[in-house]
Amino acid sequence: MMTVINRRSWSSAALLSCIQLISIVSTSCFSWSPLNHRQHTQFATLKPSSPQPYYSNSGGYEWKLNVASGDIATTTREKLETLATIANDALTEHGSDIFKSFKARVAVMSQSADEGTQQDALRLGLVAAENIRKEDELVASLPFYDTDGSGLALAPHLATKLVYKDKLPEGYDGWTGDAGLLAMLLLNEMARLNVDGSKGIDLPTRKDGIPSLMSAWVTSLPSPEEMSNLHPLMWDEDDQEVLQSSSTKKIYRIMDDIEDDSSWLDENAWSLDRETFPETIKLQIGDSIEERQCFSTEGFRYAVSLVRSRSFFVDGSLRLLPYLDYANHDDFDSFELVGGGIGMLWGSAKGALLKSGKSLREGDEVCISYGPKGGADYLLDHGFVPPMCKASSTGGAVTSELTFEVDDTDRFRDDKLDILEYETYDLAPMEPSQVFDVTGGRPDPAMYQFLRLAKLGGKDAFLLESIFRKEVWGFMSVPVSEDNERAAVTAVIDACENALKEMDEIIDEEGSALSPKLQLCALVRGSERQALERTLEYVTQEAEALDLKEYYQERRLKDLGLDSDWSPEDDDVSFGGTRVPGGADYDW
C-alpha cells in the first residue's frame, strides 16, 4: 500500500522551507536539455534524473531528459534503439495487416540544444517513413475492433464487458472513471508478458501478429522510475504539495480517486487471487529483465499516469492507441487524432486516424496536437506545460477552474437537486457540484445559470414551486433579482480571491532557483493567477453595476404590457401605450 501523509496539515512556513530545501538539493545523475513544444519526453524510456530548467526560444519553460556522461549516453541510446528496433520489426512483419496505413516508423529522437550548451537529448517518437506531400494527408490508421477487442486499441468497455467481466460487479464505476478502466487493461497486458509465466487474464483473444505488436509497445513504455520525473502523479509528496497549492485543479483529488479505486480493487479482486493478479511482475525490457509493481496501489497509480499521458478521446470514448501514441505534441502545424472510417476488405470499420499537419520529408518527425487545454491539464495529463499555456501580456491559453455546489444546509436543496437532475439537460443531468473554467474574460454563462439556481431563496423562492418546475432552469439563464445576482457574483469573487490567496502562500522565487518540477508548478501558477485576476477584475466591475441589469420582475411586467404608468389622457385608455382593454393576449 502507498504511504500517505496528511496532505493538508502542513503550515505555510513548513511548505516554504520544503521549497527552499528542494531548490538547493541535487541528486542528479543526468542533466536536462531544452526542447521546443515538439520535443516532449512523456514517451521516452530513460533513467531517473534531476533536470535543469531552460527557457525556450518559443516562450516557455520546458524540460527534457539528457544524459550527462558518455557511458550513460551510450547505454541509454542503445536501449532506446533496441526498443525502437523491436517495435519496427513488429510493424514490418504485422503492421500492414493491422494498421491498414502506417507511413511512419519508431525512432530514437535526438535534438541538440540551442547554442550547443547541452548534449543531445533522447526519446522515442515517430518519423515519416516516406515523403508526406501535403497537409491533412493520412499517416496512420488503427481500427478499433470494439466488439471483441481483437485489435490493438484498448477502450474502457473492454474492461467491464470482457476482460474483468467476472471480477467486477455489474455497473462498476470507479472514481477514476475511464482512465482507471484503461489502467486496469494496461496492467493486464503487462501481466500477460510476465517472463516467469503469463499472469493476468488471457483476454482479449487477438488476431495473429497483434501479440507481437502489443508486446513491443508495452515494453517500450516508460518505467515507474522514469515516470517519477515525467508525471506529477508519480512525483514525491513534497512536489505534489506545491502543485496542490499552485492550481485550482487539485492533484490530490486525482490521487485520492486512485487510492480509493486501488483499495477497492485490491480488497475485492486482486488479493483474492494473487496467482492471477500478482503484486509484481518481471518484464523483458530490451536486453534486460526489470521487476515492476503490477496489481497493487503503486502499480495502479503508475498505470493511471501512463494512461493519462498517452490516451486520446476519439469517436466518443477515451482510448489507448498503441504506436499512434508515439507521436509527440506540437502546438502548431499539427492535428488531433480523429475517428473515421477505415477501408477494409469487407467494407469499412471505425478507427483512429493520424493526419499530418504539414508536408513532411522522409525522416521528419510526425507530431500531433493534444488538443486545447489549460496549463494544469497539460501538466496533470502529459507532464509538461507548452508555451501556449504560459501567462503573457497577450493572454495565451491561460485558464483556471472554479468549483461551486448547492449548499448542504440550503432549505431548498431537495428542490434544486430535483431541478438539476430532471430539468437541465436530458443527456447529461447536472450534479449538485459543478466545475467551470475561467479564462479571464466574461465568465461562462452556464456558471451564472448554475449559481443563480444554487443561490435562489428569499422572495425569489416562489420560482421553485411545482408550477414553474419545467421553466425554472430556463429562467436561471438571465438575472432573477438584484439580491440573487449579487449572491451569484459574490460567489465568483470569493472563489477567485480564495484561490489567489492560496497561491500567494507560495513565494515566487527566481526561475533558476527552483527545481524543474517546481518550475512547472510556477508556470501553472502564473497562468492560472492571470486567469483568476482578470476574471476577478471583470466580475468586480460587474458587481458595481447590478442596478443596471434587467431582472425577472421587470421582464415579466414588460411581457404583460404593464411596464409603464396608466395615463387617463390617452384616448384609448391604454396602459403604457401597449395595453388596450380586451386587446392583450395574456399568458396566465
Rosetta blueprint (number, residue, H / E / L):
1 M L
2 M L
3 T L
4 V L
5 I L
6 N L
7 R L
8 R L
9 S L
10 W L
11 S L
12 S H
13 A H
14 A H
15 L H
16 L H
17 S H
18 C H
19 I H
20 Q H
21 L H
22 I H
23 S H
24 I H
25 V L
26 S L
27 T L
28 S L
29 C L
30 F E
31 S E
32 W E
33 S L
34 P L
35 L L
36 N L
37 H L
38 R L
39 Q L
40 H L
41 T L
42 Q L
43 F L
44 A L
45 T L
46 L L
47 K L
48 P L
49 S L
50 S L
51 P L
52 Q L
53 P L
54 Y L
55 Y E
56 S L
57 N L
58 S L
59 G L
60 G L
61 Y E
62 E L
63 W L
64 K L
65 L E
66 N E
67 V E
68 A L
69 S L
70 G H
71 D H
72 I H
73 A H
74 T H
75 T H
76 T H
77 R H
78 E H
79 K H
80 L H
81 E H
82 T H
83 L H
84 A H
85 T H
86 I H
87 A H
88 N H
89 D H
90 A H
91 L H
92 T H
93 E H
94 H H
95 G H
96 S H
97 D H
98 I H
99 F L
100 K L
101 S E
102 F E
103 K L
104 A E
105 R E
106 V E
107 A E
108 V E
109 M E
110 S E
111 Q E
112 S L
113 A L
114 D H
115 E H
116 G H
117 T L
118 Q L
119 Q L
120 D L
121 A E
122 L E
123 R E
124 L E
125 G E
126 L E
127 V E
128 A E
129 A L
130 E L
131 N L
132 I E
133 R L
134 K L
135 E L
136 D L
137 E L
138 L E
139 V E
140 A E
141 S E
142 L E
143 P E
144 F L
145 Y L
146 D L
147 T L
148 D L
149 G L
150 S L
151 G L
152 L L
153 A L
154 L E
155 A L
156 P L
157 H H
158 L H
159 A H
160 T H
161 K H
162 L H
163 V H
164 Y L
165 K L
166 D L
167 K L
168 L L
169 P L
170 E L
171 G L
172 Y L
173 D L
174 G L
175 W L
176 T L
177 G H
178 D H
179 A H
180 G H
181 L H
182 L H
183 A H
184 M H
185 L H
186 L H
187 L H
188 N H
189 E H
190 M H
191 A H
192 R H
193 L L
194 N L
195 V L
196 D L
197 G L
198 S L
199 K L
200 G L
201 I L
202 D L
203 L L
204 P L
205 T L
206 R L
207 K L
208 D L
209 G L
210 I H
211 P H
212 S H
213 L H
214 M H
215 S H
216 A H
217 W H
218 V H
219 T H
220 S L
221 L L
222 P L
223 S L
224 P H
225 E H
226 E H
227 M H
228 S H
229 N H
230 L H
231 H L
232 P H
233 L H
234 M H
235 W L
236 D L
237 E H
238 D H
239 D H
240 Q H
241 E H
242 V H
243 L H
244 Q H
245 S H
246 S H
247 S L
248 T L
249 K L
250 K L
251 I H
252 Y H
253 R H
254 I H
255 M H
256 D H
257 D H
258 I H
259 E H
260 D H
261 D H
262 S H
263 S H
264 W H
265 L H
266 D H
267 E H
268 N H
269 A L
270 W H
271 S H
272 L H
273 D L
274 R L
275 E L
276 T L
277 F L
278 P L
279 E L
280 T E
281 I E
282 K E
283 L E
284 Q E
285 I E
286 G L
287 D L
288 S E
289 I E
290 E E
291 E E
292 R E
293 Q E
294 C L
295 F L
296 S L
297 T H
298 E H
299 G H
300 F H
301 R H
302 Y H
303 A H
304 V H
305 S H
306 L H
307 V H
308 R H
309 S H
310 R H
311 S E
312 F E
313 F E
314 V E
315 D L
316 G L
317 S E
318 L E
319 R E
320 L E
321 L L
322 P L
323 Y L
324 L H
325 D H
326 Y H
327 A L
328 N E
329 H E
330 D L
331 D L
332 F L
333 D L
334 S L
335 F L
336 E L
337 L L
338 V E
339 G E
340 G E
341 G E
342 I E
343 G E
344 M E
345 L L
346 W L
347 G E
348 S E
349 A E
350 K E
351 G E
352 A E
353 L E
354 L E
355 K E
356 S L
357 G L
358 K L
359 S L
360 L E
361 R L
362 E L
363 G L
364 D L
365 E E
366 V L
367 C E
368 I E
369 S L
370 Y L
371 G L
372 P L
373 K L
374 G L
375 G H
376 A H
377 D H
378 Y H
379 L H
380 L H
381 D H
382 H H
383 G L
384 F L
385 V L
386 P L
387 P H
388 M H
389 C H
390 K L
391 A L
392 S L
393 S L
394 T L
395 G L
396 G L
397 A L
398 V L
399 T L
400 S E
401 E E
402 L E
403 T E
404 F E
405 E E
406 V L
407 D L
408 D L
409 T L
410 D L
411 R L
412 F L
413 R H
414 D H
415 D H
416 K H
417 L H
418 D H
419 I H
420 L H
421 E H
422 Y H
423 E L
424 T L
425 Y L
426 D L
427 L L
428 A L
429 P L
430 M L
431 E L
432 P L
433 S E
434 Q E
435 V E
436 F E
437 D E
438 V E
439 T L
440 G L
441 G L
442 R L
443 P L
444 D L
445 P H
446 A H
447 M H
448 Y H
449 Q H
450 F H
451 L H
452 R H
453 L H
454 A H
455 K L
456 L L
457 G L
458 G H
459 K H
460 D H
461 A H
462 F H
463 L H
464 L H
465 E L
466 S H
467 I H
468 F H
469 R L
470 K L
471 E L
472 V H
473 W H
474 G H
475 F H
476 M L
477 S L
478 V L
479 P L
480 V L
481 S L
482 E H
483 D H
484 N H
485 E H
486 R H
487 A H
488 A H
489 V H
490 T H
491 A H
492 V H
493 I H
494 D H
495 A H
496 C H
497 E H
498 N H
499 A H
500 L H
501 K H
502 E H
503 M H
504 D H
505 E L
506 I L
507 I L
508 D L
509 E L
510 E L
511 G H
512 S H
513 A H
514 L L
515 S L
516 P H
517 K H
518 L H
519 Q H
520 L H
521 C H
522 A H
523 L H
524 V H
525 R H
526 G H
527 S H
528 E H
529 R H
530 Q H
531 A H
532 L H
533 E H
534 R H
535 T H
536 L H
537 E H
538 Y H
539 V H
540 T H
541 Q H
542 E H
543 A H
544 E L
545 A L
546 L H
547 D H
548 L H
549 K L
550 E L
551 Y L
552 Y H
553 Q H
554 E H
555 R H
556 R H
557 L H
558 K H
559 D H
560 L L
561 G L
562 L L
563 D L
564 S L
565 D L
566 W E
567 S L
568 P L
569 E L
570 D L
571 D L
572 D L
573 V L
574 S L
575 F E
576 G L
577 G L
578 T L
579 R E
580 V L
581 P L
582 G L
583 G L
584 A L
585 D L
586 Y L
587 D L
588 W L
